[in-house]
């Protein structure tokens, strides 16, 4: 309609201009008209005719462009309407095993990283199948107003709680540069108390504000919760694989899960019972390494995936990017949606898992580091590298780009001393010798 009105306006303007010009010529005195030579009159008429033609061509071109633009817009509109008719958008239908059952809250630990907390919350909300079953509680420390406002902008999709104790914290002189770890430990203690004591939840999934999550993040935790509750030899479920770099995992096997003696963290689930055990003796700092000590672990294991269901983008933080450039930024985040709640995961229970795991390790072919790295070993078989000392372990892990540090003597991802990884499309077990007597804390 607007295009048509514009064209009519242009035509009216031309017509008015022609009438006015004609009237002016017609009203000139007769003597003056007669005094003009026929040649001058002809020149004026020719000039006028040219101007009218130019104006006419301009508006004809303008009209053509407007009509073409209108036609293009109508075609685009019709295309979108046809796509909507032929391919109606549908919400993903989740299994009742995922959306119903025990409430499983997500506790997001935040401080002063406004853009990071937005990134984390956007993904947590994008993939959340049910607000009722998976409420998100954001616990903020630091009192940073822009971060608080960012969290509040999500309205009733999340619940914001704020650490009330923002006082300075006493830190030993030699550890002053690690003050952030003391503040984090204090925040964790307060936030977990809120989840279990004030909100009265029985389980929690803990994430920090620098984690991306996979599409099946909630599936993974909902499906492993019954196993965690059933098997007393388990004390956590983690979404993280410390050796989860793309060249060290089977990227085509998103369903594979393991037991590990190493506490991975970085997106993990714990029960109220465990918090009642750990909470009263919670440490003043370095809480994750504290959990890895045998006094806390007590021989218990965690479940962890082959392909990580979280990935950190937190290069900046209290750790100052420790391990980030060398390991963390290369972690492969799973992108395949695995319906874990429809699968039988009882193979992870210790009585079933251990005999099968030990059989696989013992039946694997013993090889050298050069054979593993050569890429010439036949595919489809399992291989074993043996270490006897801490020095040999360190040398092998560094050669293969595995994380080489140990905590309380336990290697990252290790189970019964064995580190399982994928290399050149072959499954490899980095394993201790058969007289292995258990983890040696002095190796840390």
N, C-alpha and C positions, 0 to 999 in steps of 0.2 A: 504494500500500500504506500509506503514512504517513497519507493522508487517511482511509482506512477505519479504521485503528487509533485515530485521534483521535475519530472518531464513536462507535465502540464504547466507548471510555473515557468519553465524555460520558454515554452511555446507562447504563452501569454505575454511574456516580456518582449519577445521578438515582434509579435503582432502589434503591441502597443507602440513600440519604437517606430515601426513602419507607418502607422497611422499618424503619429505626431509629425514625422518627417514630411509626409504627404500634405498634411494640413498646413504646415509652414510654407511649403512651396505654393500651395493653392491660394494662400491669402496674400501673397506679395502683390504690390501695386501693378496694375496692368502695364503702366509705362515701363516699369523696370523689367517686367517679363518680356515685353516686346523688344526692349533694348538689348537683351542678351542674344547672343548669336546662337543659332541652332547647334553650332559646334560645341559651345560651352555646356549647353543643356544636355547634349548627348554624352559629354564626358562625365558630367555629374550623375546622369542616369546609369552609365556604365560602372562608375565607381560604386554607386549605391547597390547595383546588382551584384558586384563582386563581394561587397561586405555582407549582403544578405546570404550569398552562397557560402561564404566562409563560416558565418554563424550557424547556418543550417547544417553544414558538414560537421562542425564541432559538436552540436547537440545530437546529431545522428550517431556520431561515434560514442558520445557519452551514454546515449540510450542503449547502444549495442553492448557496451561494457556492463552497464547495470543489469541488463537482461541476462548476460552470460553469468554474472556473479549470482544472481537470483537462482538461475537454473542449477549452478553448482551447489549452492546451499540446499536446495530442495533435494538433490540427489544424495548428498551426505546425510541429510535428515532421514530420508527413506531407507538408506543403507543401515543406519543405526537401528531404526524401527524394525527392519527385516531381521537383523541379527538378534534383537531382543525376542522376536517371535519364534525364530527357529532354534535359538540356543538360550533358553531362559536360564538366568543365574539362579543357582541353588545353594543353599547353606549346606555345609558339610554335616552329614548325619553321623553322630558319634555313638559308639556302643554304650548300652546302659551300664556295662561294667566300668566304663570310664566316667560317666556323668553321675552315677549313683553310688552311694556307699559312704564310708567315713569321710568327714570333711578333712581336706588335706591342704592347709594354708601354705602360701608362699611368703616367706619373710625376706624382704629386700633391704639390705643394709646400705644406707646412703649417708653422704656427708655434704660435700660442697662441689660436686661435679654436676652442674645443671644439665648440660647436653648429654652426659653419660646416662643419667637417671632417666631422661626422656627416651633415649635409645633402648634401654633395658625394659622400661615399662611398655613401650610400643610393641615389642615382641611378645612380652608376657601376656598382654591383652589380645594381641593378634591370634595367638595360638590357644588361648584359654577356652576349653570346651564348655565350662560351666562356672559362673561366678559364685553360685551357691556352694559347689563342692571345692572350688579352688579360690578362696578369698585371698586377695593380695594385701599384705600389711607392709607398709614402707616405714622403716624405723630410721629417722634422721638424727644424726649427731651434728655437731659443729655450729648449729644455729645460723646457717647460711641462708639469708632471705630469698635470693633468686632460686635456689634449689627447692626451698619450701614452696614457693609460688608455683614452680614447675610441677611439683607433686600434686598440689591442690588443684591444678588445672584439669586433672583427670576426674574430678568430682567424686561421685559415689562408686566409681569403678574400683577405687582403692581406698584403703584406710591408712591415714597418716598418724604415726605416733612419734613423739620427739623426746630424745634423751634429755632429761632435766638437768643432769649434772654436767655443766660446761666449765667447771673449775679446772685450773691447771693441775697437772698430775706430777707427783714426785717420781723422778727417774734417776737411777744411779749415774754418777758423773760419766763413767766410761760408756754408758748406753744412751747418752742424750741425743745422739743423732738417730736413734731408733725410737724416739718418743712416740711416733705415730703408732707403733705396735702396741704400746701400753694403752693408748686411747681407744684403739680398735677392740682390744680385749675387754676393756671396761664397757664399751658399747654393746658388744655381743652378750655379755652377762646380763645387762639390763634388758635388752631386746628379747632374749630367750625367756627370761623371767616373765615378761609381759605375755608372750605367746602361750606359755604353759600355765601360768598362775592367774593372770587377769582374764585372758581370752578363753582359758580352759580347753585348749586344744590338746589332742593326744599325740599328734605327729606334726612335723614341720619340714618343709623344703626350704633350705637356706641358700640364697644367692646374694651376690654383691652387685653394685651398680655399674660394673664394667664387664658384664657377661652378655653375649648373644646366646640364644637358645635355639634348639632344633625344632622342627614342626611337631615331632612326637615326644617332646619334653614331658608333657603331662602324662601321656600314655606310659612312658618308661617308669615314672615314679608310681603311678597308680597300680601298675602290674607287679612291681617288685615289692610293694608294701606288704602283701600277705606273706611273702617269703621272709622278709625281715622280721615280721612278727612270729612266724612259725619256728624259725631256726635261731636258737639262742647263741649259736657260734657266730652270728652276724651282728654287727652293731651299727652299720650305716649302709646307705646306698648312695653312690656318687655318679654324677653324669660325666665325669672327667676321666680321660686316659692320659696319664703323664707322658707316655710315649706315643701320643696319637697323631704324630706328623703323617702327612699323606704318604710318604715313602716307607712308613713303618707299620701301616695297618692294611688290612684287607678291605679296600673301599667298596668292594662288591658284596660284603657280608655285614649288612647293617643290623642283623638280628643277633649277632654273637655277643654274649655276656660272659663275664668271668667273676671269680672270687679273687680278692687281693688282700694281703696282709698289710699293705701300705694304705694309710688314710689319704685319699686323694683331695678331698674338699672340692672347691670350685663348682658349686651346685650340688648340694648333698642333702640327704634326708635322715632325720633322727627321730626317735620316739621320746615321749615324756619320761618313760622309765629311765632312759639313758641320761636325760637331763637331771633327773633327781639324783642320779649317781655322780655326775660330773659337776653340776652347778655349785654345790657347796664348797668344792675345792678348786673352782675355776682359777686359772693363773692370771697374774697381773699383766703378762705380755706373751707374745709368740704362742698364742693358743693352739694353732694348728700343729706346730712341732711338739707341743706339750701332749696333744692327743696321740701322737705317734709313739710316745714312750710306752714301754711295756707295762708300766704301772697303771696306765689308763686303758691301753688296748686289751690287756689280759688275754692274749692269744686269739682275740676275735678278728673277724675279717669284714671287708666291705664288698659289695657288688659294684662292678664297674663295667663299662661297655667297651667293645672293640673300637667303635666310632664314637667320639665324644658327642654328647648332647648339649654341651656348652662350649663356648670359646671366648677367651678373654680378649678385650680390645684395650685393656688398661695398661698401656705402656707407662703412663704417668701415675704415680701413687706412692704409698709409703715405701714400697720395695724398690723405687727408682728404676723400674724396668728390669729388675733382676730376672735373668733367664728369658726375657721377652724376645730380644732380637735373635737369640740363638735357638730357642725352642718354641716358646708360646705362640708367637705369631704364625707359626706353620701348622698349628693343630688343625686337623681336618674336622670340620663341623658337619655332622650328618645332615643330609637333605632329604633322605627317603623316609616317608611316613611308615613306621612299623606298628601294626596294631598289636602291641605286646599284651594287652588285656585279653586278647583272643588266643593267646599262646600258653602252652604248658611250660612254666618256668621252674618246675620243681626239681629240674636237674641241677639247680644251683644250691640245693640243700646239701649240706656237708656230707651226709652219709651216701648220697648218690654221686656228688661231684668228685670227691677225693679219689675213689678207686679208678674212675674213668680218667681223671687228669693224670694220675701217677702212671697208669697204663700207657697213655699217649706219650708221656715223656720218656719212659723206659724203652718203648718200642721205636722211638725216633732214632735215626741214623746219626752216629757221632761223626762230626766233620771238623775241619779247621776253619779259622777265620778267613784264610785265603780262598778256600772252596766256597764259603758263603758269599764272599764279595765278587767272586768270578762270574756268577750268574750262569754257570754251566751245570749246576746240580739239577737233576730231573724235577720237573714240577709235579705237584700232586702228592708229595711225600713230606713228612716232618723231619726236621734236622735238629741236632743238639750240639751246642757249644758248651764245653765244661770249663768252669773256673774253680780254682782251689784256694786262692788267696785274694785279699782285697786288691792288691796291685794288678793281678791278672784280670779281675773283674773290671777295674777302672780302665785298663788298657783296651779291653774288648768293647766296652760300652762307648768309649770315645771314638774308637775306630768305626763303629756302626752308627754314630750320631744319636745314640740313646742317652737319656739323662743318666749321669754317672754318680750322682750323690746318693747317700744312704742316710736314713734317719733312724736312730736307735738300732742301727745295724740292718734295717730293712731296705732293700732296693725298691725304687719306684716301680709300681705295678707288680711287684714280686708276690708270689704265693708259694709257700714252702721253699723259698729261696730261688724259685724259677721265674724268670722274666720271659714272657711270651711276646713275640712280635713277628711282623711280616717283613721279609726282605727279598727283593727281586722275585716277587710272586711265590715265595716259599715260606712256610711256617717254620720259625726257628725258636727253639727253647734255649735260653742262656741259663744253664743249670749248674748247681753245685755238684761236687762228686757224691757218689752214693753213700759215703760215710758221714754225710752232713748231719751235724748235731743240733742245728738250730741257729738262729740269728745271734751274731756277736756284736753287742753295742759298741765295742771298741773300734769297729769298722767305720763308724760315723765320722 
